[in-house]
Amino acid sequence: MKMTVLHQPLFRLLAPVLFGLLVYLTLLLLNNQAAQLDQLFRSQEMYVCMLLAALQSELLRWLILKIEKRVPGERRRWWLLVTAGNSLTVLTALTALWFYYVYGIGFPPGSGELWRFAALYLPGGWFLIALYASQFYLRRQNTAAMSREVARRSMLEQEFSDFSHELAPELLYRSLEQLLLLMHQDQQAAEDFLNLLAQHYRYRLLNRREEVVPLAAELEAAGQYARLLGGIRRQEIVLETTGVQTIDAQLPPGSLVTGLFWLLANSITEPGACHIQVALTGNELQLSATSREKLIRDADSAYAFERLCRSYQILSDRPPKATANRSGLQVKLPLLQLKPLTTP
C-alpha cells in the first residue's frame, strides 16, 4: 500500500518536524522551562526531537511494509503491527536519548527522564498506526465499492447488449427497408410482410423471460422468421419440418431462430430456393443446409449462437453445436424434457 498518506514524501517530510516540535514544547512545559520559547529555533534539543521523530516514522513505515509482504492473515498482521510498533517506538526513543546524553552531553540520563521521553513518543507511534489502519480500511471500502460499480456496469452493458441482440436491429432495419419498397409496389404484400414482422417480434418479446417453450411454438416462430428473411433476401426459404411437429419437447426460446440465423448468415446465397431440413437425430434437433460456407463467418450470428450456448448451460449438460463440412452446414440443438414441479 505505497499509495497511502503514510508513504507520501510530503507527509514523511512534514510530520516528523511537527511532531518533534510538539514533543519539545511538551518537554518545556513539563520541566517548567517555558521561558526558553524565545530561543526555540536555536535549541539543539528541538532538532534532536525532530530527528528522533523522523527516525521513528521511517522505522514504523519499514515495519509496515515488511509485515504487509511477509505476514499472512489480517488478524495476525494487526496484532503483530501493534505489538512490534509500540515496542519499536519505545526502544527507539530510549536508545536515541541514551546515545544523545552519553555522547552529546557527556553523562547518562536518569531512568525517569528516559521513560518520560519514551512516553511522549509512544502516541506518535499510535497515530501512525491508526493513520495506516484508516487508510487500509478506507481503501478496502473504496475497492469494494468500485468492484460493485464495475460489476453493475458490466451487468447493465450485458443486459443492453442482450436486449439489443434480442431485438435484432439489423433484421429490423432491413425489414423496414423492404417494407418501404413493398409499400410502393404491392400494398397487400406490404401488409402481409408487416404482419410477419409483428408476429416475429411479438414472439421474441413475449418469451424473452421464459426458460423453455414448446417445440411446436419454436417451429412456428422459425417458419415466420424464414418467410420474413426470405422476403428481405428475395429468395424462397423452405423450412422442411416433416415428422417433428408432434414431438413433445421443449427448447430455450429463440433456439430455432438462432440456429436458422447462423445457417443463413454463414452460407453463400445461391440462386433458387434455399431448403433447410429440420430432422430428429437421437435426442437432438438437427438443422442442415446444403449451401456452401462463407470464407468469413458472420460475427453477429456467432455472438447469438454463443448466447444460446450460455442459455443451454443452465438447462442441460449438452451444448448446441454448429458445424460446417463438405456436405453443408449443420446446427444441432439438444431437446429438453422439463416437467413442471408439482406440489403434494
N, C-alpha and C positions, 0 to 999 in steps of 0.2 A: 504493500500500500504506500508506494512512494509519492502518491499524489495528495496525501493528507497534509493538513496545515503543519503538522509536526516536522515534516521533511522539507518544507519550503525554505529557500535560502533567506528570505527576508525575516521569517519568524526565527530562524536559527541565529540571526544576527542581532535582532532587537530584543527578543525575550530574555536572554541572559543579562543584557545590560539593565533592563528594567527590574528584573528580579534581584540582581545583585545590588542595585541601588536601594531597593526596598529592604533587603536584609541589612545593609549597612545602616540605614536610618533607624531600623528597629533596634539594632545594637546600641546606637547612640542613646535612644530613649531608655533602654534597659539599664544602661550604665550612667544615666543622668549626665550625659555629655552633649546636650542639645546646643551648647554654646559653640561647638565646633562646626555647626552648619555653615558658617561663613567661609570655612576652608574646605568645603565639600569636595570640590574638584581637584584639590591639591593633596588630598589624603591618600596615602598609599593603601590603607586598609580597604577603601572603597573599590579600588581596581582589583584588589585580591578577591573581594567578594564577587565581582563581575566575572573574573576568570574562573573562579570555582563554580559559579552558576553555569557558565559555558561548558566546563568540563562535565558537570552533572547532566546537562541537557544532551550532550553528544554521547555520553556513555549510555544513558537511557534509550536514546534513539538507536544506538548499536544493539542494545539488548532486545529491543522490539523487533528489529529486522532479523536477528538470529532466531528468536522464538517463533516468528512467523514462518520461517523457512524450515525449521528442524523439529518443531514440537507439534505432533498431531493431536487432534482433539481440542475443541474450543474450550471446554471447561478446564482441562488440564493447562491449556495455554494461558488462560486468565489467572488461574491460581499461581502459576509459576511467575507470571509477569508482576503480579502484586507483591509476592514474597521476595523475589530476586530484585525487583525495582527498589523496594524500601531498604533492603539490605545494602544494595549497591550505593544508594544515596547516603545512608549513614556512614558507610565505610569510606566513601569518597570524601565526605566532609571532615571526618575525624583525621584521616590520613593527610589531607591537604593542610588542615590547620596545624597539625603537629609539625609537618615539614616547614611551614611558614614560621612558626615560633622558634624551632630549633635552628634552622639555617638562615632565617631572615632577621630575627630579633636577637637570638643568642641564648634563649633559655626555653625549657619545655613548658607547655601550658598546663593549667590545672584541670583536673577531671571535670569540675563543674562547668568551666568555660568550654571545654570540649563538647560536652553533651548539650549545652545550651546552643552552641553553634550548629550541631547536628540537628537539633530540634527545629531550628529556624529553616534549614534547608529541606527538611522532610516534607512540608506542604508543597514545596516546589516539585518534588517527585510525584506527589499525589495529583497535582494539577496537570502534569504532562501525561500521566497515565489516564486520567479522566478525559483529557482532550483527545487522546488516541482512541479511547473507548467510544466517545461520542461520534467521532469521525467514522469509526469502524461500523457502528450500528446505523448511522445515517447513510453511509454508502450501501450497506446491505439493503436498507429500506428503499433507497432510490433504484438500486439494481433490480429489486423485485418489482417495483412499480414500472420500470422500463420494460422488464420482461413481460409483464401483464399487458402493457400497452402494445408491445410488438406482437404478442400473440393475438390480441384483439384486432389489431390492424391486419394481420395475416388472415385471420378468420373472416373479416369483412371483405378483404380482397378476394379470398377464395369463394365466399358466397356471391360476390358480384360477378366473378368470373363464371361460376357455375350457372348463375341465373342468366348471364349473357349467352352462354352456350345452350342453355335450355330454350331460350327464345330463338336461337339460330339466326342472328342478324343478317348473315349473308343470304340465307334462304329467304328471309323476309324481304330484303331489298330486291333480289332477283324476281321474287313473286310479284312485287308491286310494279316492277318494270314490265313484266309480262302482262299484268293486268291492265296497265295503261295502253299497251298495244292492242289487246283484245277489245278494249272499250271502243276503239276507233274502227275495229274490223267486224266484230260479231258480238252484239250485246248479250245474246243468250250464252255464248261460250264464256264471256267475261263473268256473267253471273254464276255459271257453274264452277268456274275457276275460283271465284271468291268464296263460294260455299266450301270448296275443298280446303282452301287456305284457313277458313274459320274453323272447320272441323279439326284440322291438324293441330292448330294452336290451342283449341279448346281442350283437346286430349292431353297435350303437353302440360298445360297449366292446371287442369283438374287433378292430374295424377302425379304431380311433381313431388308431393309429400308422401306418396304411398310407397310401401316397401316392395310389394309384388302386385301384379294384376293378372287376370286370367289370360291364357294363351290366345283365346278367341278374340279378346279385345286388342291384343297386340297385333294379331294378324289383320284385323280390320284397320288399325291405325297404320300398319305398314302398307296396306293396299292404298289407303288415301295418300300416303306420302309418295308412293310410286306414281300414282296418277298426277299428283301435284308436280313432282320433279320431271315427269315426262312432258307436262305442258311447258315447263320452263326450258327444257332441253330440246323441245320439239322432236321428241323421239318416244316411241311407244315403249313403255317399260312394263313387261308382263311378269307378274308375281305368281308363280305356279305353286299352289299350296294344297294340291290334291292329297287327301289322306291325313292331313294334320289338323284340320279344323275341329275334329271331335276329341282331340287328346285333352284329358283332364290334367292340366299342369299350369304352373304359374311362371312368370318371368318378371324381372325388375322392369318398371315402366320405361318405355323407350328403347328396350333392348333390340327389338327387331328393326326399329327405325335407325338406330345407331349402326347395326350390322349392315343394313342396306346402304346407309350413307357411306360407310367405309368401302363397300364393294364398288359403288358407283363413282366415288371420288378418286379411287386409285386404279380404275380401269380406263383404258383408252376407248373413247367413244367411236363406235363403228356404225356404218350405215345400216338402216333397218332396225327392227325391234330388238330390244335388249331383254333377254329372258333370264329371270332369277329363279332358280329352283330352291324350294323350301322342302326339306325332307327330314324324316326322323331317322337318326343313326344311333341306336342304343338309347341312352338317356340324354342325348343331345339333339338339338335342332340345328340342322346344317343349312346354311345359305351358300349357294355356289353360283358362279357365273363363268362362262367360257371366254370372257373378254381377256385381252392381254393386259398385263400390269404396266402402269406408267413407270418411267425411269426414276422419277422423283415422287415419293409418296406425299400425299396431302397432309399438311400439318394439323388442320382443324379436325379432320377425321381421326387422326392419330390421338389427339387430345380427347376427343369424345369417346373413343374406344378405351383409353386409359381410365377415364371416369367410370365407364361401365365396368371395368375390371375391379375398381375400388368398391363399387356397389356390390359386386358378387362376393368380395371377401367377407362381408358381414353375413351373407346368406348361405354360402356354400364354400367348400374347400376345393371346388373345381372351377378354375377361372375360364372365361371365354377365350377363344383362340382365333386369330386371324392369320391366314397363310396365303401364299401365292406360289404357284408352281406352273409347269408347262400346260397343264390342263385348264388352268384358270385361277380364279380367286375363290377362297372359301372362308366362311366365318362359322364357327361352332359355338352355340350357346347352350350351356347345361340347363336342362329343365329342372324346375323346383317343384317339390311336392310338400308344400307347407300347409298344415292344418290349423285352424283357429283353436285357441285354448278354450276348453270347456270347464265351467265351474261345477263342482258337485252339488 
